[in-house]
Amino acid sequence: MEHSKNSKGKAKRVQVTFTEEQWKLIERLRGVMGSDDAELVRNIVLTWLSEKSIVSEVAKKDLKTGGG
């Protein structure tokens, strides 16, 4: 498993598998949500988390508890 440094510490690399139909859908977002495979999937996941208000809920909880 390869780890690399980023602005928030260590990055986590994961392997995921998509069906052909799922990948065709993801491919339609190339250029809009990212240019390479990893960037596409990362941005889709982060957008979904944001739209479900999960990102803001975690941020609010961290602010209340002083966590990070």
Buried (B, 14 or more C-beta within 10 A) or exposed (E): EEEEEEEEEEEEEEEEEEEEEEEEEBEEBEEEBBEEEEEBBBBBEEEEBEEEEEBEEEEEEEEEEEEE
